[in-house]
Amino acid sequence: MKEKTISKAVIPVAGFGTRLLPVTKSQPKEMLPIVDKPAVQYVVKEAIDSGVESILFVTGRGKRAIEDYFDYAVELELELENKGKYELLQEVRDIGDMVRIFYVRQKLQRGLGDAIYQAKRFINDSPFAVLLADDIIDSPDPVLRQMIDLYQKRPGIILAVTRIPREEISQWGVIKGVEIEKGTFKVEELIEKPEPEEAPSDLAIIGRYILAPSIFKAIEKVSPGKGGEIQLTDSIRNLLHKEEIYAYEFQGEYFGVGDKIGFLKANVAFALKRKDIGEELKEFLREIID
């Protein structure tokens, strides 16, 4: 019988961040700020707010800043306490207390499928979530929570999807499926980066997944593709006739912060929602547009 809860999540953060160079030469892309918090914190908070109890970061070289960020900062906390900055002190302490966090390294960049495979011992035989730190979704109800609610009704592999303009569809993994209830599709096929005229739909896979432990055997059987990478989409495709696979068109505004324009859009959108800076930023934007 499939478990009805998702208590573990995997967040792969080993990528080089080449689309954000040169800043990512020395700074992990996941640590670049969306207003005043690193991008990865938004994803971690989504996992926590969805009921996740343990998170595994799949890291690589140059990612030590992520480990330091979610650790305690004793010297900084003492300095803030001595200066009476108690609100900031609590915010810093809360980061270290957010959730149980574990780390494993992906020693070679061999694709998302290989990154997920590094979590095999951490996951054991339980279903689990995968969240990509490149993908930030602004939603009152966390997207992973929405997916877990669906999983409790329809246990299986669940892929988050959103509608993408046809002219951009060749940059995405795309699903072919039948809508079985509003926003929920039974997946019949997965196509990685199809040409617009060949795409079976405009529903692109976004960086939120609920996966079964059977994914690990599927990854083992996948042949490396372009650049020697093992694709997660190919691995999931191998389970199409063995597992129930659903796509969920989530409610929320999606920002792909792994490239420069998406990063800038996310900063503006999240800053405008802030009570402390939103109005001032809005006025500034009016001025420069005029």
Backbone as CSV, one residue per row, in Angstrom:
resi,resn,N_x,N_y,N_z,CA_x,CA_y,CA_z,C_x,C_y,C_z
1,MET,0.849,-1.201,0.000,0.000,0.000,0.000,0.878,1.242,0.000
2,LYS,0.529,2.220,-0.846,1.322,3.438,-0.927,1.090,4.312,0.301
3,GLU,2.192,4.962,0.777,2.055,5.879,1.897,1.269,7.100,1.469
4,LYS,0.518,7.656,2.419,-0.327,8.801,2.104,0.334,10.134,2.472
5,THR,1.493,10.087,3.096,2.149,11.323,3.501,3.496,11.463,2.786
6,ILE,3.927,12.701,2.636,5.235,13.007,2.054,6.029,13.767,3.107
7,SER,6.974,13.097,3.730,7.720,13.729,4.825,9.153,14.094,4.437
8,LYS,9.616,13.613,3.270,10.990,13.892,2.841,10.989,14.619,1.497
9,ALA,11.960,15.519,1.354,12.105,16.246,0.094,13.569,16.306,-0.297
10,VAL,13.802,16.334,-1.593,15.149,16.450,-2.160,15.213,17.754,-2.947
11,ILE,16.268,18.525,-2.699,16.473,19.782,-3.428,17.857,19.718,-4.079
12,PRO,17.922,19.483,-5.386,19.220,19.440,-6.074,19.763,20.858,-6.267
13,VAL,21.006,21.085,-5.859,21.604,22.427,-5.963,23.044,22.350,-6.481
14,ALA,23.339,21.333,-7.268,24.727,21.118,-7.698,25.075,21.828,-8.999
15,GLY,24.097,22.420,-9.683,24.349,23.008,-11.000,25.290,24.199,-10.967
16,PHE,25.874,24.504,-12.118,26.853,25.582,-12.215,26.219,26.969,-12.318
17,GLY,24.983,27.062,-12.750,24.350,28.369,-12.887,24.914,29.194,-14.029
18,THR,25.200,28.543,-15.159,25.871,29.232,-16.270,25.024,30.356,-16.869
19,ARG,23.692,30.255,-16.772,22.844,31.298,-17.357,22.872,32.587,-16.547
20,LEU,23.477,32.531,-15.360,23.572,33.725,-14.524,25.018,34.202,-14.350
21,LEU,25.916,33.663,-15.149,27.289,34.148,-15.100,27.327,35.632,-15.489
22,PRO,28.292,36.415,-14.950,29.463,35.979,-14.190,29.280,35.884,-12.672
23,VAL,28.131,36.337,-12.126,28.002,36.361,-10.675,28.095,34.964,-10.069
24,THR,27.664,33.932,-10.808,27.682,32.569,-10.275,29.060,31.916,-10.367
25,LYS,30.044,32.648,-10.838,31.418,32.128,-10.823,31.879,31.869,-9.391
26,SER,31.435,32.712,-8.454,31.882,32.558,-7.066,30.733,32.458,-6.078
27,GLN,29.498,32.576,-6.562,28.328,32.548,-5.678,27.318,31.538,-6.205
28,PRO,26.875,30.589,-5.389,25.850,29.650,-5.854,24.603,30.400,-6.320
29,LYS,24.065,30.003,-7.456,22.872,30.685,-7.967,21.723,30.601,-6.976
30,GLU,21.672,29.522,-6.211,20.585,29.339,-5.249,20.661,30.344,-4.100
31,MET,21.828,30.980,-3.916,22.003,31.946,-2.838,21.815,33.383,-3.300
32,LEU,21.536,33.582,-4.585,21.263,34.941,-5.052,19.939,35.403,-4.461
33,PRO,19.868,36.662,-4.012,18.691,37.098,-3.259,17.493,37.439,-4.125
34,ILE,16.321,37.008,-3.661,15.049,37.519,-4.136,14.605,38.495,-3.044
35,VAL,14.799,39.757,-3.288,14.669,40.854,-2.327,15.751,40.694,-1.243
36,ASP,15.420,40.059,-0.114,16.418,39.961,0.958,16.589,38.535,1.478
37,LYS,16.091,37.566,0.735,16.287,36.159,1.102,16.811,35.414,-0.109
38,PRO,17.714,34.466,0.100,18.204,33.701,-1.046,17.093,32.883,-1.678
39,ALA,17.200,32.675,-2.982,16.164,31.953,-3.721,15.832,30.614,-3.069
40,VAL,16.856,29.912,-2.603,16.631,28.572,-2.058,15.774,28.600,-0.799
41,GLN,15.774,29.718,-0.068,14.965,29.778,1.158,13.478,29.749,0.839
42,TYR,13.075,30.347,-0.273,11.669,30.315,-0.655,11.219,28.878,-0.910
43,VAL,12.105,28.095,-1.501,11.771,26.699,-1.824,11.740,25.855,-0.550
44,VAL,12.703,26.077,0.332,12.723,25.360,1.607,11.466,25.670,2.413
45,LYS,11.085,26.939,2.440,9.876,27.316,3.191,8.633,26.660,2.588
46,GLU,8.575,26.576,1.260,7.443,25.891,0.627,7.362,24.439,1.079
47,ALA,8.513,23.781,1.159,8.539,22.387,1.607,8.053,22.266,3.049
48,ILE,8.547,23.146,3.908,8.143,23.103,5.320,6.652,23.364,5.470
49,ASP,6.163,24.392,4.760,4.744,24.740,4.850,3.844,23.649,4.264
50,SER,4.444,22.730,3.532,3.690,21.613,2.951,3.752,20.357,3.816
51,GLY,4.437,20.447,4.955,4.488,19.317,5.877,5.744,18.471,5.800
52,VAL,6.728,18.883,4.998,7.986,18.132,4.898,8.771,18.273,6.206
53,GLU,9.342,17.164,6.661,10.061,17.142,7.935,11.572,17.060,7.759
54,SER,12.047,16.503,6.634,13.486,16.343,6.393,13.790,16.695,4.940
55,ILE,14.887,17.427,4.751,15.291,17.848,3.402,16.715,17.392,3.142
56,LEU,16.930,16.844,1.963,18.280,16.503,1.511,18.666,17.454,0.379
57,PHE,19.757,18.196,0.582,20.347,18.985,-0.491,21.357,18.125,-1.234
58,VAL,21.227,18.037,-2.541,22.236,17.386,-3.374,23.144,18.506,-3.888
59,THR,24.330,18.596,-3.328,25.215,19.726,-3.586,26.375,19.327,-4.500
60,GLY,27.230,20.293,-4.763,28.445,20.061,-5.534,29.524,21.017,-5.063
61,ARG,30.616,21.051,-5.775,31.705,21.958,-5.411,31.222,23.407,-5.480
62,GLY,31.705,24.217,-4.544,31.359,25.625,-4.547,30.009,25.947,-3.938
63,LYS,29.385,24.976,-3.274,28.052,25.190,-2.718,28.059,25.284,-1.192
64,ARG,29.227,25.485,-0.620,29.337,25.518,0.844,28.477,26.633,1.468
65,ALA,28.269,27.715,0.711,27.478,28.834,1.247,26.071,28.392,1.632
66,ILE,25.529,27.415,0.933,24.184,26.923,1.258,24.196,26.227,2.612
67,GLU,25.199,25.397,2.841,25.318,24.711,4.129,25.482,25.721,5.259
68,ASP,26.326,26.733,5.042,26.555,27.747,6.075,25.284,28.536,6.363
69,TYR,24.521,28.807,5.335,23.320,29.638,5.504,22.305,28.968,6.407
70,PHE,22.111,27.669,6.262,21.113,26.965,7.059,21.686,26.416,8.366
71,ASP,22.891,26.825,8.695,23.521,26.469,9.971,23.285,27.602,10.971
72,TYR,23.662,27.384,12.225,23.621,28.452,13.209,24.793,29.407,12.969
73,ALA,24.576,30.698,13.259,25.630,31.707,13.102,25.865,32.337,14.473
74,VAL,26.635,31.644,15.305,26.757,32.011,16.720,27.299,33.424,16.890
75,GLU,28.374,33.758,16.152,28.991,35.072,16.310,28.028,36.181,15.894
76,LEU,27.335,35.991,14.772,26.383,36.990,14.306,25.233,37.146,15.291
77,GLU,24.732,36.033,15.805,23.624,36.093,16.754,24.030,36.848,18.015
78,LEU,25.249,36.620,18.487,25.741,37.318,19.675,25.856,38.818,19.425
79,GLU,26.341,39.175,18.249,26.471,40.590,17.888,25.105,41.274,17.842
80,LEU,24.132,40.622,17.236,22.789,41.200,17.161,22.154,41.331,18.549
81,GLU,22.410,40.338,19.400,21.869,40.383,20.759,22.487,41.520,21.553
82,ASN,23.802,41.693,21.431,24.488,42.765,22.147,24.008,44.145,21.715
83,LYS,23.603,44.262,20.447,23.146,45.555,19.919,21.635,45.738,20.065
84,GLY,20.976,44.740,20.677,19.550,44.862,20.923,18.685,44.737,19.684
85,LYS,19.216,44.141,18.629,18.456,43.975,17.385,17.731,42.627,17.422
86,TYR,16.717,42.564,18.288,16.105,41.285,18.609,15.244,40.727,17.472
87,GLU,14.632,41.613,16.691,13.821,41.139,15.577,14.697,40.456,14.522
88,LEU,15.830,41.089,14.200,16.777,40.479,13.261,17.367,39.205,13.846
89,LEU,17.651,39.216,15.142,18.203,38.046,15.822,17.273,36.847,15.674
90,GLN,15.977,37.066,15.897,15.027,35.970,15.787,14.941,35.456,14.360
91,GLU,15.008,36.379,13.388,14.932,35.968,11.987,16.123,35.099,11.615
92,VAL,17.307,35.465,12.085,18.520,34.690,11.808,18.456,33.326,12.491
93,ARG,17.992,33.299,13.728,17.879,32.026,14.451,16.872,31.095,13.790
94,ASP,15.778,31.668,13.311,14.738,30.847,12.680,15.275,30.087,11.473
95,ILE,16.220,30.683,10.746,16.792,30.021,9.567,17.477,28.721,9.969
96,GLY,18.245,28.757,11.055,18.936,27.558,11.521,17.994,26.494,12.054
97,ASP,16.786,26.922,12.460,15.822,25.996,13.069,14.740,25.542,12.102
98,MET,14.842,25.912,10.829,13.733,25.713,9.901,13.290,24.257,9.783
99,VAL,14.250,23.341,9.615,13.902,21.957,9.316,15.164,21.113,9.461
100,ARG,14.992,19.804,9.569,16.169,18.920,9.576,16.738,18.856,8.162
101,ILE,18.017,19.211,8.031,18.633,19.282,6.709,19.841,18.351,6.650
102,PHE,19.946,17.640,5.524,21.052,16.730,5.269,21.677,17.095,3.924
103,TYR,22.899,16.622,3.709,23.622,16.971,2.486,24.309,15.740,1.900
104,VAL,24.319,15.684,0.567,25.111,14.682,-0.140,25.644,15.362,-1.392
105,ARG,26.808,14.923,-1.883,27.408,15.557,-3.053,27.178,14.758,-4.326
106,GLN,26.851,15.480,-5.381,26.885,14.931,-6.731,28.266,15.313,-7.287
107,LYS,29.168,14.364,-7.339,30.572,14.688,-7.626,30.814,15.075,-9.078
108,LEU,29.972,14.557,-9.984,30.052,14.922,-11.391,28.699,15.439,-11.848
109,GLN,28.698,16.456,-12.696,27.463,17.015,-13.223,26.927,16.085,-14.321
110,ARG,26.025,15.180,-13.946,25.513,14.189,-14.896,24.000,14.264,-15.037
111,GLY,23.440,15.464,-14.817,22.029,15.650,-15.059,21.156,15.499,-13.831
112,LEU,19.891,15.931,-13.977,18.957,15.914,-12.857,18.633,14.494,-12.397
113,GLY,18.524,13.574,-13.336,18.249,12.191,-12.943,19.325,11.643,-12.025
114,ASP,20.577,11.908,-12.377,21.693,11.448,-11.551,21.689,12.149,-10.188
115,ALA,21.341,13.431,-10.177,21.277,14.162,-8.904,20.248,13.525,-7.973
116,ILE,19.078,13.184,-8.512,18.046,12.534,-7.702,18.525,11.169,-7.210
117,TYR,19.292,10.479,-8.038,19.772,9.143,-7.671,20.664,9.188,-6.421
118,GLN,21.329,10.319,-6.185,22.187,10.453,-5.004,21.381,10.388,-3.698
119,ALA,20.062,10.549,-3.813,19.194,10.540,-2.625,18.687,9.153,-2.262
120,LYS,19.129,8.132,-2.966,18.551,6.793,-2.804,18.597,6.311,-1.351
121,ARG,19.717,6.425,-0.704,19.830,5.936,0.685,19.009,6.789,1.645
122,PHE,18.904,8.067,1.371,18.122,8.975,2.219,16.636,8.640,2.152
123,ILE,16.171,8.294,0.966,14.740,8.060,0.748,14.307,6.679,1.216
124,ASN,15.132,5.668,0.988,14.756,4.277,1.256,13.529,3.895,0.426
125,ASP,12.417,3.518,1.063,11.265,3.005,0.326,10.039,3.899,0.436
126,SER,10.246,5.189,0.631,9.111,6.096,0.805,8.931,6.994,-0.417
127,PRO,7.694,7.406,-0.686,7.502,8.446,-1.698,8.132,9.747,-1.195
128,PHE,8.521,10.610,-2.100,9.218,11.831,-1.685,8.971,12.944,-2.688
129,ALA,9.271,14.158,-2.252,9.112,15.328,-3.110,10.467,15.771,-3.643
130,VAL,10.455,16.381,-4.807,11.628,17.044,-5.368,11.223,18.471,-5.689
131,LEU,12.044,19.412,-5.234,11.811,20.819,-5.530,13.079,21.396,-6.142
132,LEU,12.953,22.099,-7.246,14.096,22.734,-7.882,14.163,24.192,-7.447
133,ALA,15.334,24.609,-6.980,15.490,25.960,-6.449,15.445,27.021,-7.539
134,ASP,15.563,26.611,-8.810,15.418,27.554,-9.927,13.983,28.034,-10.084
135,ASP,13.045,27.287,-9.543,11.630,27.534,-9.783,10.957,28.009,-8.502
136,ILE,10.570,29.266,-8.495,9.880,29.852,-7.349,8.443,30.143,-7.762
137,ILE,7.515,29.736,-6.920,6.100,29.894,-7.240,5.425,30.657,-6.107
138,ASP,4.840,31.788,-6.459,4.141,32.622,-5.488,2.686,32.180,-5.432
139,SER,2.301,31.629,-4.297,0.948,31.089,-4.168,0.539,31.101,-2.696
140,PRO,-0.691,31.536,-2.387,-1.143,31.519,-0.988,-1.092,30.109,-0.393
141,ASP,-1.474,29.128,-1.189,-1.416,27.723,-0.784,-0.197,27.101,-1.458
142,PRO,0.822,26.689,-0.699,2.053,26.193,-1.330,1.777,25.131,-2.385
143,VAL,2.469,25.237,-3.504,2.217,24.316,-4.613,2.469,22.872,-4.200
144,LEU,3.519,22.626,-3.448,3.771,21.249,-3.010,2.620,20.749,-2.136
145,ARG,2.053,21.629,-1.318,0.894,21.248,-0.514,-0.282,20.861,-1.407
146,GLN,-0.501,21.640,-2.475,-1.553,21.316,-3.436,-1.320,19.920,-4.031
147,MET,-0.055,19.627,-4.346,0.278,18.337,-4.949,0.111,17.189,-3.961
148,ILE,0.463,17.428,-2.704,0.302,16.390,-1.684,-1.186,16.098,-1.468
149,ASP,-2.015,17.142,-1.502,-3.457,16.932,-1.386,-3.961,16.027,-2.516
150,LEU,-3.444,16.266,-3.733,-3.821,15.410,-4.866,-3.293,13.993,-4.659
151,TYR,-2.060,13.861,-4.169,-1.459,12.549,-3.943,-2.286,11.715,-2.957
152,GLN,-2.860,12.388,-1.959,-3.657,11.665,-0.975,-4.936,11.097,-1.589
153,LYS,-5.409,11.730,-2.650,-6.579,11.213,-3.375,-6.174,10.216,-4.457
154,ARG,-5.032,10.521,-5.118,-4.578,9.702,-6.242,-3.099,9.373,-6.065
155,PRO,-2.768,8.382,-5.238,-1.357,8.053,-5.023,-0.668,7.687,-6.337
156,GLY,0.485,8.244,-6.543,1.245,7.985,-7.757,2.307,9.046,-7.936
157,ILE,2.954,9.045,-9.072,3.910,10.092,-9.413,3.126,11.316,-9.881
158,ILE,3.503,12.477,-9.363,2.801,13.710,-9.716,3.806,14.747,-10.193
159,LEU,3.535,15.336,-11.349,4.378,16.362,-11.938,3.629,17.683,-11.936
160,ALA,4.268,18.743,-11.484,3.659,20.066,-11.582,3.828,20.583,-13.004
161,VAL,2.775,21.147,-13.566,2.839,21.689,-14.924,2.202,23.068,-14.960
162,THR,2.636,23.860,-15.931,2.023,25.155,-16.186,2.012,25.393,-17.683
163,ARG,1.146,26.291,-18.130,1.024,26.549,-19.567,2.096,27.537,-20.024
164,ILE,2.767,27.169,-21.109,3.875,27.938,-21.660,3.522,28.344,-23.091
165,PRO,3.843,29.563,-23.505,3.589,29.948,-24.899,4.230,28.959,-25.872
166,ARG,3.511,28.645,-26.936,3.968,27.628,-27.894,5.367,27.925,-28.433
167,GLU,5.665,29.208,-28.657,6.964,29.557,-29.237,8.124,29.288,-28.280
168,GLU,7.823,29.054,-26.992,8.876,28.778,-26.000,8.907,27.305,-25.589
169,ILE,8.008,26.501,-26.125,7.801,25.140,-25.618,9.013,24.240,-25.828
170,SER,9.868,24.569,-26.818,11.024,23.718,-27.102,12.086,23.772,-26.002
171,GLN,11.900,24.630,-25.007,12.839,24.714,-23.888,12.425,23.833,-22.711
172,TRP,11.304,23.125,-22.853,10.711,22.451,-21.699,10.439,20.970,-21.968
173,GLY,10.262,20.236,-20.865,9.646,18.922,-20.951,8.142,19.107,-20.960
174,VAL,7.443,18.394,-21.841,6.019,18.626,-22.070,5.261,17.314,-21.868
175,ILE,4.024,17.425,-21.368,3.219,16.218,-21.166,2.134,16.087,-22.231
176,LYS,1.793,14.854,-22.523,0.576,14.518,-23.266,-0.302,13.783,-22.287
177,GLY,-1.544,14.236,-22.141,-2.393,13.580,-21.161,-3.862,13.881,-21.359
178,VAL,-4.666,13.228,-20.550,-6.117,13.390,-20.569,-6.533,14.032,-19.253
179,GLU,-7.322,15.110,-19.337,-7.786,15.782,-18.127,-8.885,14.937,-17.478
180,ILE,-8.606,14.473,-16.248,-9.560,13.598,-15.571,-10.376,14.353,-14.518
181,GLU,-9.894,15.486,-14.097,-10.648,16.445,-13.303,-9.972,17.793,-13.505
182,LYS,-10.609,18.862,-13.112,-10.083,20.181,-13.417,-8.655,20.336,-12.914
183,GLY,-7.726,20.574,-13.825,-6.330,20.805,-13.470,-5.511,19.549,-13.237
184,THR,-6.111,18.372,-13.355,-5.400,17.108,-13.142,-5.456,16.269,-14.415
185,PHE,-4.297,15.805,-14.866,-4.190,15.070,-16.117,-3.567,13.697,-15.869
186,LYS,-4.124,12.685,-16.491,-3.489,11.363,-16.512,-2.472,11.385,-17.646
187,VAL,-1.197,11.212,-17.296,-0.118,11.369,-18.271,-0.025,10.132,-19.165
188,GLU,0.024,10.372,-20.472,0.178,9.297,-21.453,1.575,9.279,-22.057
189,GLU,2.227,10.451,-22.095,3.567,10.530,-22.690,4.270,11.778,-22.177
190,LEU,5.593,11.706,-22.156,6.446,12.842,-21.790,7.408,13.082,-22.945
191,ILE,7.511,14.322,-23.374,8.403,14.659,-24.482,9.353,15.756,-24.020
192,GLU,10.636,15.494,-24.146,11.648,16.448,-23.707,11.962,17.414,-24.842
193,LYS,11.668,18.699,-24.603,12.022,19.804,-25.508,11.576,19.569,-26.961
194,PRO,10.274,19.407,-27.177,9.779,19.199,-28.544,9.765,20.507,-29.333
195,GLU,9.814,20.397,-30.642,9.584,21.569,-31.483,8.125,21.995,-31.330
196,PRO,7.831,23.295,-31.456,6.455,23.778,-31.227,5.394,23.017,-32.008
197,GLU,5.699,22.705,-33.276,4.702,22.017,-34.095,4.535,20.551,-33.701
198,GLU,5.471,20.009,-32.919,5.403,18.609,-32.513,4.937,18.431,-31.065
199,ALA,4.802,19.520,-30.340,4.423,19.437,-28.930,2.969,18.975,-28.792
200,PRO,2.706,17.993,-27.942,1.342,17.474,-27.794,0.436,18.379,-26.958
201,SER,1.032,19.347,-26.257,0.244,20.280,-25.449,1.118,21.490,-25.143
202,ASP,0.557,22.444,-24.422,1.349,23.585,-23.950,1.618,23.481,-22.452
203,LEU,1.481,22.270,-21.899,1.688,22.039,-20.470,3.131,21.587,-20.219
204,ALA,3.921,22.478,-19.655,5.340,22.213,-19.413,5.573,21.794,-17.963
205,ILE,6.521,20.901,-17.783,6.843,20.389,-16.443,7.717,21.407,-15.711
206,ILE,7.264,21.789,-14.513,7.957,22.747,-13.656,8.617,21.986,-12.500
207,GLY,9.551,22.619,-11.840,10.383,21.935,-10.856,9.751,21.560,-9.540
208,ARG,8.627,20.850,-9.583,8.013,20.248,-8.403,7.549,18.854,-8.806
209,TYR,7.947,17.862,-8.023,7.600,16.474,-8.327,7.264,15.749,-7.030
210,ILE,6.358,14.808,-7.115,6.225,13.764,-6.097,6.589,12.463,-6.797
211,LEU,7.600,11.771,-6.275,8.123,10.582,-6.937,8.001,9.355,-6.039
212,ALA,7.899,8.207,-6.674,7.901,6.927,-5.970,9.338,6.404,-5.890
213,PRO,9.668,5.559,-4.903,11.027,5.007,-4.826,11.408,4.171,-6.040
214,SER,10.424,3.749,-6.827,10.723,3.009,-8.063,11.513,3.850,-9.062
215,ILE,11.575,5.159,-8.839,12.317,6.039,-9.754,13.796,5.681,-9.787
216,PHE,14.321,5.143,-8.695,15.758,4.859,-8.643,16.150,3.738,-9.602
217,LYS,15.341,2.685,-9.667,15.618,1.613,-10.636,15.446,2.121,-12.056
218,ALA,14.479,3.012,-12.246,14.266,3.589,-13.578,15.466,4.431,-14.002
219,ILE,16.034,5.170,-13.065,17.222,5.982,-13.371,18.391,5.085,-13.760
220,GLU,18.523,3.958,-13.064,19.623,3.032,-13.363,19.566,2.520,-14.800
221,LYS,18.365,2.440,-15.368,18.198,1.868,-16.702,18.279,2.904,-17.824
222,VAL,18.346,4.176,-17.474,18.354,5.234,-18.487,19.753,5.418,-19.057
223,SER,19.821,5.524,-20.362,21.104,5.814,-21.014,21.355,7.315,-20.989
224,PRO,22.610,7.724,-20.788,22.921,9.157,-20.808,22.554,9.768,-22.152
225,GLY,22.045,10.987,-22.101,21.673,11.697,-23.314,22.720,12.715,-23.700
226,LYS,22.259,13.838,-24.230,23.153,14.897,-24.673,24.030,15.377,-23.527
227,GLY,25.349,15.488,-23.800,26.285,15.940,-22.778,26.545,14.919,-21.696
228,GLY,26.132,13.662,-21.934,26.352,12.613,-20.937,25.439,12.717,-19.732
229,GLU,24.342,13.466,-19.856,23.453,13.681,-18.723,22.331,12.645,-18.671
230,ILE,21.956,12.295,-17.458,20.841,11.376,-17.230,19.620,12.215,-16.880
231,GLN,18.624,12.184,-17.749,17.473,13.057,-17.593,16.400,12.422,-16.706
232,LEU,15.848,13.217,-15.811,14.761,12.744,-14.960,13.513,12.442,-15.793
233,THR,13.262,13.259,-16.812,12.090,13.030,-17.665,12.144,11.648,-18.314
234,ASP,13.319,11.250,-18.804,13.476,9.926,-19.418,13.204,8.820,-18.404
235,SER,13.652,9.038,-17.178,13.458,8.034,-16.126,11.980,7.880,-15.786
236,ILE,11.270,8.996,-15.699,9.836,8.941,-15.400,9.090,8.275,-16.554
237,ARG,9.510,8.560,-17.787,8.865,7.949,-18.951,8.932,6.431,-18.867
238,ASN,10.024,5.896,-18.336,10.174,4.442,-18.217,9.188,3.819,-17.223
239,LEU,8.533,4.667,-16.436,7.570,4.164,-15.447,6.122,4.344,-15.898
240,LEU,5.916,4.830,-17.112,4.575,5.157,-17.584,3.596,3.986,-17.490
241,HIS,4.049,2.781,-17.738,3.160,1.628,-17.731,3.291,0.803,-16.443
242,LYS,4.032,1.371,-15.477,4.228,0.657,-14.215,3.663,1.420,-13.016
243,GLU,3.581,2.736,-13.137,3.085,3.591,-12.063,1.975,4.493,-12.601
244,GLU,1.086,4.904,-11.728,0.120,5.947,-12.082,0.878,7.279,-12.095
245,ILE,0.802,7.990,-13.207,1.507,9.262,-13.335,0.492,10.349,-13.696
246,TYR,0.499,11.401,-12.874,-0.423,12.511,-13.073,0.349,13.810,-13.255
247,ALA,-0.255,14.734,-13.973,0.259,16.094,-14.072,-0.757,17.015,-13.414
248,TYR,-0.246,17.976,-12.644,-1.126,18.872,-11.909,-0.845,20.312,-12.324
249,GLU,-1.860,20.964,-12.883,-1.732,22.369,-13.271,-1.983,23.221,-12.023
250,PHE,-0.909,23.647,-11.404,-0.989,24.274,-10.083,-1.566,25.691,-10.157
251,GLN,-2.010,26.160,-8.983,-2.489,27.524,-8.827,-1.355,28.363,-8.225
252,GLY,-0.896,29.367,-8.947,0.187,30.204,-8.458,0.925,30.848,-9.610
253,GLU,1.739,31.855,-9.296,2.512,32.570,-10.308,3.948,32.043,-10.311
254,TYR,4.370,31.576,-11.467,5.665,30.905,-11.602,6.753,31.880,-12.044
255,PHE,7.937,31.761,-11.405,9.120,32.528,-11.794,10.286,31.556,-11.963
256,GLY,10.870,31.532,-13.155,12.070,30.746,-13.380,13.279,31.619,-13.116
257,VAL,13.875,31.486,-11.933,14.940,32.408,-11.513,16.332,31.915,-11.902
258,GLY,16.382,30.889,-12.755,17.670,30.381,-13.200,18.265,31.157,-14.354
259,ASP,17.515,32.154,-14.889,18.096,33.028,-15.900,17.868,34.482,-15.482
260,LYS,18.494,35.404,-16.183,18.547,36.789,-15.706,17.197,37.479,-15.712
261,ILE,16.411,37.295,-16.776,15.128,37.984,-16.827,14.159,37.419,-15.799
262,GLY,14.158,36.105,-15.607,13.295,35.510,-14.592,13.692,35.953,-13.194
263,PHE,14.985,36.051,-12.948,15.504,36.511,-11.654,15.055,37.945,-11.378
264,LEU,15.158,38.807,-12.386,14.750,40.202,-12.214,13.240,40.317,-12.003
265,LYS,12.457,39.570,-12.765,10.999,39.600,-12.608,10.590,39.169,-11.202
266,ALA,11.225,38.125,-10.687,10.886,37.642,-9.345,11.197,38.703,-8.294
267,ASN,12.341,39.361,-8.435,12.705,40.403,-7.470,11.684,41.533,-7.464
268,VAL,11.287,41.979,-8.640,10.312,43.065,-8.715,8.966,42.629,-8.147
269,ALA,8.496,41.444,-8.549,7.181,40.969,-8.113,7.113,40.800,-6.597
270,PHE,8.141,40.187,-6.005,8.123,39.959,-4.565,8.333,41.263,-3.801
271,ALA,9.146,42.161,-4.331,9.368,43.443,-3.660,8.103,44.291,-3.655
272,LEU,7.341,44.273,-4.739,6.117,45.062,-4.810,5.073,44.606,-3.793
273,LYS,5.157,43.359,-3.348,4.203,42.838,-2.372,4.574,43.189,-0.933
274,ARG,5.781,43.714,-0.761,6.263,44.013,0.594,5.681,45.336,1.099
275,LYS,5.151,45.334,2.315,4.588,46.552,2.896,5.661,47.602,3.172
276,ASP,6.888,47.161,3.479,7.926,48.118,3.858,8.573,48.814,2.666
277,ILE,8.561,48.199,1.493,9.263,48.785,0.348,8.430,48.836,-0.926
278,GLY,7.263,48.181,-0.913,6.486,48.045,-2.139,6.066,49.359,-2.763
279,GLU,5.517,50.283,-1.967,5.028,51.552,-2.512,6.161,52.397,-3.067
280,GLU,7.284,52.425,-2.349,8.433,53.214,-2.811,8.976,52.656,-4.128
281,LEU,9.031,51.349,-4.241,9.494,50.734,-5.485,8.519,51.017,-6.622
282,LYS,7.226,50.948,-6.325,6.222,51.207,-7.352,6.374,52.623,-7.906
283,GLU,6.601,53.590,-7.005,6.789,54.965,-7.444,8.046,55.109,-8.295
284,PHE,9.105,54.423,-7.896,10.352,54.457,-8.661,10.155,53.875,-10.062
285,LEU,9.440,52.774,-10.142,9.195,52.150,-11.449,8.379,53.074,-12.350
286,ARG,7.395,53.759,-11.754,6.622,54.726,-12.546,7.523,55.814,-13.120
287,GLU,8.443,56.295,-12.294,9.338,57.377,-12.708,10.233,56.955,-13.867
288,ILE,10.834,55.787,-13.771,11.772,55.398,-14.835,11.045,54.998,-16.101
289,ILE,9.795,54.487,-15.966,9.028,54.155,-17.163,8.577,55.439,-17.872
290,ASP,8.156,56.451,-17.081,7.763,57.735,-17.664,8.959,58.440,-18.311
